[in-house]
Amino acid sequence: MEKRHLARMVLSKGDEIPDQPAMKWKVNGTWKTITYGGLSERILKVAFKLKGLGVKKGDKVAIFSDNMPEWAISDFSILTIGATSVPIYATSTSEQARYIIEDSGSKVIMIGSKEQYEKVKPFMKKMDLTVISFVNGSFPNTIDFQGLWNFKVDDGIFSGIRKDMSSFRSDELATIIYTSGTTGEPKGVMLDHSNFFHQVDTVDKYFDVGTEDRSLCFLPLSHVFERAWSYFVFYSGAVNHYIDDPKLVREYMEEVRPTVMVSVPRLFEKIYSTANEKLRKASPIKKAMFKWSMGVGYRYNTLKTESKIPGSFLSFKYRIADKLVLSKLRNIIGGDKKFFASGGAPLLKEIGEFFLSAGVIVCEGYGLTETSPIISMNRPTDIRFGTVGKTAPFVEVKLGDDKEILVKGPNVMKGYYNKPELTEETFIDGWLRTGDVGDFDKDGFLKITDRIKDIIITSTGKNIARQRIELVVGKDHYIEQILAIGNNRNYLSALVVPYFEALEEYAKEKGITFSSREVLVKKKEIIDFYNERIEVVQKELANFEKIKKFTLLSEEFSQAANEITPTLKNKRRVIMERYGDIVEEMYSGTDKVPA
């Protein structure tokens, strides 16, 4: 039986490159560093202390925290003693956290802040939870995390732990990740060490990452995407920089200047829309210079991705374009990059091409928590924008009824924890049902068209991919969130949340007075402004796909209101329940489709 193990992997790096930086994070404005040797020592110490608290092989330990070095140290320490880590999104409610702890049977939980402590406090005694706090000066009835590693030990303790690890196998459970539950209660996805090593080997085959590289860890580590990527970062001997507040990612990108990182499309969409909005206001000369530079950049960098050598004249023009425009765009995201990886939601083709023109490769991929996550991906030298790339090695994909994507391979989960019947329903003859609709092009690139549950069927019988509509309209600079509506209706409508930072600036420029956001979104001038912008971005859509009516909302969809998941996906049922009256108003008074 294969014995590759994530804890052994990171501990071996401590032996091989002990002085190489592994982790960096900011404390009161100053960067702190942990080397691979220091990381290895802390992991072993915390593992020793966890054993002393009664944690044994096969036990479940929860981690309820924002991103920080302690998160990863805890995860590896849990794995070091053969236990299973159970991440909880830092933004989860008290009830959500309680459900995960109860369902998983976790008896120990790591918490990252006072906020998480207050959420655990109501039930920690009743559930007899051992609570370990990452915060200095622990809260009542908790254990200080620093005390788990800040002590002296002899090498005999370490060798004993390492000896116990020698029997660990790759098919043993590494983690239970609870899905965010857009349609029901969370499901605990069981992933073993071999699932993650498939991901590590897949990325290692196509992406060049080494000890000289810097990654920025800003997506939640409780999500499988950042988690699997971070394992690869440590496998590669690179350094992970931690951000506990994702809202600061742009600021940190400029400071850290990461050479590689993973992200969701929203980051790229914001940069793209901001650049285009500035361009819209620029002088004709600057617009022409920008357009010429981007055209040169696209031709030059497309040849590079095809492993072709650009001609001398094109190279000369590229150097000029780079100095005038392209390097300035790259500086917004912290300078040159080997690549970005994008996942979690679709990335518009034009956005991928925009970044390529600037000299930044964004490799979009596709996957699920249930597949660890990668099913398919674009590679730096084999990329097609508008698709999610080619199938990963040793992964099989076929299209089932209604072109549903079905998957087999070493990336596929063991099943849902405590839910054997649901596990059985999720598989067809050994194939995992993804719930996504897609197709392959003639060259084997996979394209996702929608979620089966998200296809809108209008009262006139038209099938509309909701995801595409929201992607096309939502790319507008002045739109932050959007929910398209139209099931069993004779036309599409939408709930639109403005990008208030930009909208309030626009209102001030135009002399539009307002006392609150509630007042602002009801102003006729603002509604007309959005109507014009939505009409422009909808030009590429068929008439039956276009949003005919919309309502501007004064509040963002939020996790606190249970309207979006921790991965920022809309909980449509919850939103529709809250704004049901507003939706009905958009369909009242006429049975005809608005012009």
matplotlib code that plots the C-alpha trace (Angstrom):
import matplotlib.pyplot as plt

x = [0.0, 1.2, 2.6, 2.9, 1.6, 1.2, 2.7, 5.8, 6.0, 6.4, 8.6, 11.0, 11.3, 12.4, 15.2, 16.1, 16.0, 15.8, 16.9, 14.5, 11.6, 8.3, 5.9, 5.6, 3.0, 2.6, 2.5, 2.0, 3.3, 6.4, 6.9, 7.7, 9.2, 9.2, 11.7, 11.1, 13.2, 11.2, 8.0, 8.9, 9.8, 6.6, 4.5, 6.2, 5.8, 2.1, 1.5, 3.2, 0.9, -2.2, -1.4, -1.0, -4.6, -5.8, -6.0, -5.2, -5.1, -8.5, -9.8, -11.3, -9.9, -11.7, -10.0, -12.1, -10.0, -9.0, -5.8, -2.7, 0.5, -1.2, -3.9, -1.4, 0.8, -2.3, -3.4, 0.0, 0.2, -3.2, -2.1, 1.2, -0.6, -2.9, -5.9, -8.3, -8.6, -12.0, -11.9, -14.7, -15.0, -14.0, -17.2, -19.5, -22.2, -22.4, -25.0, -23.1, -19.9, -21.9, -23.4, -20.0, -18.5, -21.4, -21.6, -17.8, -17.5, -14.7, -13.7, -10.9, -11.2, -8.6, -10.0, -8.4, -10.0, -12.4, -15.1, -14.8, -14.5, -17.9, -19.4, -18.1, -18.7, -22.5, -21.9, -18.3, -19.0, -22.1, -20.2, -17.1, -14.9, -11.2, -10.7, -7.2, -6.8, -4.4, -4.8, -2.1, -3.6, -6.2, -9.9, -11.5, -11.5, -9.2, -5.6, -3.0, -1.7, 1.8, 2.1, 1.8, 5.1, 7.0, 8.8, 12.0, 12.0, 14.6, 15.0, 13.6, 10.1, 10.4, 11.9, 9.0, 6.4, 8.2, 8.4, 4.6, 4.1, 6.0, 2.9, 0.6, -0.9, -2.1, -5.6, -6.1, -8.5, -6.8, -9.7, -13.4, -14.4, -18.0, -19.4, -21.0, -24.5, -26.2, -29.2, -29.3, -27.4, -23.5, -22.1, -18.8, -16.5, -14.0, -10.6, -7.6, -3.8, -3.8, -6.4, -4.2, -1.0, -2.8, -3.3, 0.3, 1.6, -0.7, 0.3, 4.0, 3.9, 2.7, 3.7, 7.2, 7.4, 10.5, 12.3, 12.6, 8.8, 6.4, 2.7, 0.0, -2.5, -5.7, -8.5, -9.9, -7.7, -11.0, -11.7, -10.2, -8.7, -6.3, -5.7, -4.5, -2.5, -0.8, 0.2, 1.8, 3.6, 5.2, 5.9, 7.8, 9.8, 8.3, 7.2, 3.5, 2.5, -0.6, -3.4, -6.1, -8.3, -9.0, -10.1, -6.4, -5.3, -4.5, -2.4, -0.5, 0.0, 1.9, 4.0, 4.7, 5.0, 4.0, 5.3, 2.5, -0.9, -4.4, -7.5, -11.2, -12.3, -13.7, -10.2, -9.4, -12.8, -12.3, -8.9, -10.2, -13.3, -11.3, -8.7, -11.5, -13.4, -10.2, -9.6, -13.2, -12.3, -8.9, -7.9, -8.1, -4.2, -4.0, -6.9, -5.0, -1.7, -3.4, -5.2, -2.0, 0.0, -2.5, -2.7, 1.1, 1.1, -1.5, 0.3, 3.7, 2.4, 0.2, 3.3, 5.1, 2.3, 2.6, 6.3, 7.1, 9.7, 8.4, 10.1, 12.6, 10.2, 7.4, 9.8, 10.9, 7.3, 6.7, 9.5, 7.9, 4.4, 5.7, 7.3, 4.3, 1.5, 1.9, 4.4, 2.2, -0.7, 1.5, 2.6, -1.0, -0.9, 2.6, 4.8, 5.8, 4.1, 4.9, 1.2, -2.1, -4.5, -8.2, -11.1, -14.3, -16.4, -16.2, -13.7, -14.7, -12.6, -12.0, -10.6, -8.1, -7.0, -6.7, -4.2, -2.3, -1.9, -0.3, 2.1, 0.2, -1.0, -4.3, -4.8, -8.5, -9.3, -12.4, -13.1, -15.2, -14.6, -15.5, -12.6, -9.8, -10.5, -8.9, -10.8, -9.3, -7.1, -5.4, -1.6, 0.8, 1.8, -1.5, -4.3, -7.6, -9.5, -13.2, -12.6, -11.4, -8.6, -7.9, -8.6, -6.0, -3.8, -5.4, -8.8, -11.6, -14.5, -17.6, -20.8, -24.0, -27.7, -28.2, -24.4, -23.8, -20.1, -19.3, -15.8, -13.7, -10.1, -7.7, -8.9, -12.5, -13.6, -14.2, -17.7, -19.8, -19.2, -22.2, -24.2, -24.0, -27.3, -26.4, -23.0, -24.7, -27.0, -24.0, -22.4, -23.6, -21.9, -18.8, -18.9, -19.2, -22.1, -20.8, -24.2, -22.4, -23.2, -20.4, -18.9, -15.5, -14.2, -12.4, -9.0, -10.2, -10.7, -13.6, -16.2, -18.7, -22.0, -24.0, -25.1, -28.1, -30.0, -29.2, -30.7, -33.6, -36.6, -38.9, -42.6, -42.1, -39.9, -36.5, -33.5, -31.1, -27.8, -28.2, -24.4, -23.6, -26.1, -24.8, -21.2, -21.8, -23.9, -21.9, -18.6, -19.8, -17.6, -20.6, -22.1, -20.9, -23.4, -26.3, -29.0, -30.8, -34.4, -36.8, -37.9, -41.4, -41.5, -41.9, -38.7, -35.6, -35.3, -32.5, -31.6, -28.5, -26.2, -24.1, -20.4, -21.0, -17.5, -17.7, -21.3, -21.0, -18.0, -20.1, -23.0, -20.7, -19.2, -22.7, -23.9, -26.5, -27.2, -28.1, -28.3, -28.0, -27.6, -31.3, -32.0, -29.2, -30.5, -34.0, -32.8, -34.2, -30.8, -29.1, -31.6, -31.3, -27.5, -27.7, -30.2, -27.9, -24.9, -26.8, -28.1, -24.5, -23.1, -26.1, -25.4, -23.8, -26.9, -29.9, -33.1, -34.7, -31.5, -31.5, -32.5, -35.7, -36.2, -33.9, -34.0, -31.1, -30.5, -29.0, -27.4, -24.9, -25.8, -23.9, -22.7, -24.1, -27.6, -27.0, -27.4, -24.0, -21.7, -18.2, -17.0, -19.3, -21.8, -25.4, -27.9, -30.7, -33.5, -32.6, -32.3, -35.5, -37.3, -36.0, -36.7, -39.7, -42.0, -39.5, -39.3, -43.0, -43.2, -40.9, -43.5, -46.7, -49.0, -48.2, -48.0, -46.0, -42.2, -40.8, -39.2]
y = [0.0, 3.5, 5.3, 8.9, 11.2, 14.9, 15.3, 13.2, 15.4, 18.7, 17.2, 15.9, 19.5, 20.5, 17.9, 18.9, 22.7, 23.7, 27.3, 28.0, 30.4, 28.5, 31.0, 34.7, 36.9, 40.4, 41.4, 45.1, 46.0, 43.8, 40.6, 37.5, 34.3, 30.6, 28.4, 24.9, 23.7, 25.8, 24.7, 21.0, 21.6, 23.4, 20.7, 17.9, 19.8, 20.6, 16.9, 15.8, 18.1, 17.0, 13.4, 14.5, 16.0, 12.5, 13.0, 9.7, 8.3, 8.5, 11.3, 14.5, 17.9, 21.1, 24.3, 27.4, 30.4, 32.9, 32.2, 32.4, 30.2, 28.6, 27.2, 25.3, 24.2, 22.8, 21.0, 19.3, 18.5, 16.8, 14.8, 13.9, 11.8, 10.2, 12.3, 14.0, 17.8, 19.3, 23.0, 25.4, 28.6, 31.6, 33.4, 30.5, 31.2, 29.6, 27.2, 26.2, 25.6, 23.5, 21.4, 20.5, 19.8, 17.5, 15.7, 15.1, 14.1, 16.6, 16.8, 19.4, 22.7, 25.3, 28.9, 31.9, 35.0, 36.4, 36.2, 32.5, 32.1, 33.8, 31.5, 28.3, 29.5, 28.8, 25.0, 24.3, 23.0, 21.1, 19.3, 18.8, 20.5, 21.1, 24.6, 25.8, 29.5, 31.0, 34.3, 35.3, 35.3, 32.6, 33.1, 31.5, 27.7, 27.5, 26.4, 28.9, 27.6, 29.0, 26.8, 23.8, 24.5, 27.0, 24.5, 22.4, 18.7, 16.1, 14.4, 11.1, 12.5, 13.6, 10.2, 8.4, 10.5, 9.9, 6.2, 6.0, 7.8, 5.1, 2.9, 5.6, 5.0, 7.2, 5.8, 7.1, 10.0, 13.4, 15.8, 16.2, 19.4, 20.5, 21.9, 25.3, 24.0, 26.3, 23.9, 22.3, 21.3, 21.0, 17.6, 16.4, 15.5, 12.8, 13.2, 11.0, 11.7, 10.1, 12.5, 15.4, 13.8, 13.4, 17.2, 17.8, 15.6, 17.1, 20.7, 19.7, 18.2, 21.3, 24.3, 25.4, 26.3, 26.1, 27.6, 31.0, 31.4, 33.4, 32.6, 34.7, 32.7, 34.7, 32.3, 30.5, 27.5, 25.9, 25.7, 22.8, 25.1, 27.1, 24.0, 21.8, 24.6, 25.3, 21.6, 22.0, 25.2, 23.4, 20.4, 22.7, 24.4, 27.8, 30.4, 31.0, 34.6, 34.7, 37.3, 37.1, 39.7, 38.9, 42.5, 43.5, 41.2, 44.1, 45.9, 42.7, 41.8, 45.1, 44.5, 40.7, 40.7, 37.0, 35.0, 32.4, 32.2, 31.0, 33.1, 33.3, 35.2, 38.1, 39.5, 39.5, 40.9, 43.9, 44.7, 44.3, 46.5, 49.2, 49.4, 49.6, 52.3, 54.4, 53.8, 55.0, 58.3, 58.6, 60.9, 59.7, 59.5, 57.4, 55.1, 54.6, 53.9, 51.4, 49.6, 49.3, 48.1, 45.4, 44.2, 43.9, 42.2, 39.7, 38.6, 38.4, 36.5, 34.1, 33.0, 32.5, 30.2, 28.2, 27.8, 29.8, 32.5, 36.0, 37.7, 40.5, 43.2, 42.0, 41.8, 45.3, 46.6, 44.6, 46.2, 49.6, 48.5, 47.0, 50.2, 52.4, 50.3, 46.6, 46.8, 49.3, 46.9, 44.1, 46.4, 46.7, 42.9, 43.0, 42.7, 39.8, 36.4, 32.9, 32.3, 32.7, 29.8, 30.7, 28.5, 28.3, 30.2, 30.9, 33.4, 35.4, 34.7, 38.4, 38.8, 35.9, 37.5, 40.9, 39.5, 37.6, 40.8, 42.3, 39.4, 37.5, 34.0, 33.1, 29.3, 28.6, 25.2, 23.3, 21.1, 20.4, 19.8, 16.2, 16.0, 17.5, 19.8, 19.6, 17.8, 19.8, 22.8, 25.0, 24.9, 27.7, 26.2, 24.6, 27.2, 28.1, 31.0, 30.4, 26.8, 25.1, 23.2, 19.6, 16.7, 16.1, 13.0, 9.7, 11.5, 10.2, 12.5, 11.6, 13.4, 11.8, 12.7, 16.3, 16.5, 16.3, 16.0, 12.6, 11.9, 9.0, 9.0, 9.2, 12.7, 11.6, 11.6, 8.6, 9.8, 12.0, 11.5, 9.9, 10.0, 6.7, 7.1, 10.5, 9.1, 6.4, 8.9, 11.0, 8.1, 6.4, 3.1, 4.4, 7.8, 11.0, 13.2, 16.8, 18.5, 20.7, 20.8, 20.9, 19.8, 19.1, 21.0, 19.2, 19.5, 18.1, 21.4, 21.2, 24.0, 24.4, 25.8, 25.8, 24.0, 21.6, 23.2, 26.7, 26.4, 28.8, 27.4, 30.3, 30.0, 30.1, 27.0, 28.7, 27.1, 29.8, 29.3, 31.5, 31.5, 33.0, 35.8, 36.7, 36.5, 38.8, 41.4, 41.1, 42.1, 45.7, 48.0, 49.3, 45.9, 44.0, 41.2, 40.0, 37.3, 36.5, 35.4, 33.8, 30.3, 29.8, 33.5, 35.0, 37.2, 37.6, 40.0, 40.5, 41.7, 43.9, 45.0, 48.1, 48.4, 51.2, 52.6, 53.3, 54.4, 56.9, 58.4, 58.7, 60.3, 62.9, 63.6, 64.1, 66.2, 63.6, 64.2, 61.3, 60.7, 57.0, 54.0, 53.3, 56.7, 56.5, 53.3, 54.7, 57.8, 58.0, 59.2, 56.1, 53.6, 55.2, 55.0, 51.2, 50.6, 52.1, 50.1, 46.8, 47.4, 47.8, 44.6, 42.6, 43.2, 39.8, 38.0, 36.8, 38.8, 36.0, 35.9, 39.6, 41.0, 43.1, 44.5, 44.9, 46.2, 47.9, 46.8, 48.9, 46.0, 43.4, 39.7, 38.6, 35.5, 37.0, 36.9, 33.4, 34.8, 33.7, 30.8, 31.3, 30.9, 33.8, 31.7, 33.0, 31.0, 31.6, 30.1, 32.3, 35.4, 34.8, 34.3, 37.6, 39.6, 37.8, 40.8, 42.8, 40.0, 39.9, 43.6, 43.2, 40.8, 42.5, 44.5, 42.8, 39.4, 40.9, 40.8, 44.3, 45.7]
z = [0.0, -0.9, 2.1, 0.9, 3.7, 3.9, 7.4, 6.3, 3.2, 5.1, 7.8, 5.1, 3.9, 7.4, 7.0, 3.5, 3.5, 7.2, 6.6, 3.7, 4.6, 4.7, 6.2, 6.4, 8.1, 9.4, 13.0, 13.8, 10.4, 10.6, 8.6, 10.7, 9.2, 10.0, 8.2, 7.1, 10.0, 12.5, 10.9, 11.3, 15.0, 15.8, 14.0, 16.1, 19.3, 18.8, 17.7, 21.0, 23.0, 21.2, 22.0, 25.6, 25.4, 24.4, 20.6, 18.9, 15.4, 13.7, 16.0, 14.5, 15.3, 14.1, 13.0, 13.2, 12.1, 9.5, 7.5, 9.6, 10.1, 13.1, 10.8, 8.7, 11.7, 13.4, 10.3, 9.8, 13.6, 13.5, 10.5, 12.2, 14.8, 12.3, 13.2, 10.8, 10.5, 10.1, 8.9, 9.6, 7.6, 9.8, 8.9, 9.8, 12.3, 15.8, 14.6, 11.5, 13.6, 16.1, 13.3, 11.9, 15.3, 16.2, 12.8, 12.7, 16.3, 16.9, 20.6, 20.1, 18.3, 17.3, 17.3, 15.7, 17.3, 19.9, 17.2, 16.9, 20.6, 21.1, 18.5, 20.3, 23.8, 24.0, 23.5, 24.4, 27.9, 27.0, 24.2, 26.5, 23.8, 24.4, 22.9, 21.8, 21.1, 18.6, 20.3, 22.9, 26.4, 25.9, 26.6, 29.7, 29.6, 26.6, 26.0, 24.7, 21.4, 21.9, 25.0, 22.7, 21.0, 23.2, 25.3, 25.2, 24.4, 23.7, 20.3, 21.7, 21.7, 18.0, 17.0, 18.7, 16.8, 13.5, 14.2, 14.8, 11.4, 9.5, 9.3, 8.0, 4.6, 1.7, 1.8, 5.4, 6.0, 5.9, 6.2, 6.3, 4.4, 4.8, 1.6, 2.0, 1.3, -1.2, -1.4, 2.0, 5.1, 4.7, 3.6, 5.0, 2.1, 3.1, 1.4, 2.0, 1.6, -1.9, -3.1, -2.2, -3.6, -6.9, -6.9, -5.9, -8.7, -11.2, -10.5, -10.3, -13.7, -15.5, -13.3, -12.4, -8.6, -6.4, -3.4, -5.1, -5.4, -3.2, -2.9, -1.3, 0.8, 0.8, -0.1, 2.9, 4.0, 5.0, 1.2, -0.7, -3.4, -1.2, 1.0, -1.8, -3.3, 0.0, 0.3, -3.2, -2.0, 0.9, -1.4, -3.7, -0.9, -1.7, 0.9, 1.8, 2.8, 5.0, 4.9, 7.6, 5.8, 2.1, 1.5, 1.8, -1.1, -3.5, -0.9, 0.0, -3.7, -4.2, -1.1, -1.3, -5.1, -5.3, -8.2, -8.1, -6.4, -6.7, -6.8, -7.6, -10.7, -8.7, -8.1, -11.8, -12.7, -10.3, -11.8, -15.3, -14.7, -12.9, -15.8, -18.4, -16.4, -16.2, -19.9, -20.7, -19.1, -20.7, -23.5, -27.2, -27.3, -24.2, -25.4, -28.7, -26.9, -24.6, -27.4, -29.5, -26.5, -25.5, -29.1, -29.3, -25.9, -26.9, -30.1, -28.3, -25.2, -27.2, -29.1, -25.8, -24.5, -27.7, -27.0, -30.2, -30.4, -31.3, -34.3, -33.7, -34.9, -32.6, -29.7, -30.3, -30.3, -27.2, -25.3, -26.1, -25.2, -22.0, -21.0, -21.9, -20.6, -19.8, -16.9, -15.2, -15.4, -13.9, -11.1, -9.9, -9.1, -7.7, -10.7, -12.9, -12.3, -13.4, -13.5, -11.7, -11.2, -11.2, -10.0, -8.0, -10.7, -14.4, -15.8, -18.8, -21.9, -22.5, -18.9, -19.5, -22.8, -21.1, -18.5, -21.1, -23.1, -20.0, -19.7, -16.9, -17.6, -15.7, -15.9, -15.3, -13.9, -12.8, -9.9, -6.8, -3.1, -3.9, -6.4, -4.2, -6.3, -9.8, -12.6, -15.4, -15.9, -18.5, -18.4, -19.1, -22.4, -23.3, -22.7, -24.2, -22.7, -22.2, -21.3, -18.1, -19.8, -20.4, -18.0, -15.3, -15.5, -14.5, -14.3, -16.5, -17.6, -19.6, -20.3, -19.0, -19.4, -20.3, -20.8, -17.0, -16.3, -14.7, -13.1, -12.1, -10.8, -7.8, -7.1, -6.2, -2.5, -0.3, 0.2, 2.5, 6.2, 8.0, 4.8, 3.0, 1.2, -0.1, -1.2, -3.1, -4.8, -5.9, -7.9, -11.0, -11.7, -9.9, -11.7, -9.5, -10.6, -10.6, -11.2, -13.9, -17.6, -20.1, -23.4, -25.0, -28.0, -30.8, -29.0, -25.7, -23.8, -21.4, -21.3, -18.4, -19.5, -16.2, -13.1, -13.8, -10.9, -12.2, -15.7, -16.1, -18.0, -18.9, -19.3, -23.1, -22.9, -23.4, -21.5, -20.3, -18.6, -15.5, -14.8, -18.2, -17.8, -14.4, -15.7, -18.7, -16.9, -13.6, -15.3, -15.4, -13.2, -11.2, -10.3, -7.3, -7.2, -9.3, -9.2, -12.5, -12.1, -14.7, -13.9, -15.2, -16.1, -19.6, -19.3, -17.2, -14.3, -11.8, -8.3, -8.6, -5.9, -7.0, -6.4, -4.0, -3.9, -7.6, -7.6, -4.8, -6.6, -9.8, -7.9, -6.5, -9.9, -11.3, -8.4, -7.4, -3.7, -1.4, 2.4, 2.3, 0.0, 0.3, -1.2, -3.8, -5.4, -5.9, -7.7, -11.2, -12.5, -11.0, -12.3, -15.8, -15.5, -14.7, -17.4, -20.0, -18.7, -18.6, -22.1, -23.3, -21.7, -22.9, -26.6, -26.9, -25.6, -27.5, -26.9, -24.8, -22.6, -21.8, -18.4, -19.0, -15.5, -12.5, -9.0, -7.3, -3.7, -1.0, 0.9, -0.3, -0.2, 2.9, 4.8, 8.0, 6.4, 5.1, 1.5, 0.2, 0.9, 2.3, -1.3, -2.4, -4.3, -4.1, -2.0, -4.4, -2.3, 0.7, -1.4, -3.2, 0.1, 1.4, -1.7, -2.9, -2.8, -4.9, -7.4, -7.8, -8.4, -11.4, -12.9, -11.9, -14.1, -17.4, -19.1, -22.0, -22.3, -21.9, -25.0]

ax = plt.figure().add_subplot(projection="3d")
ax.plot(x, y, z, "-o")
ax.set_aspect("equal")
plt.show()
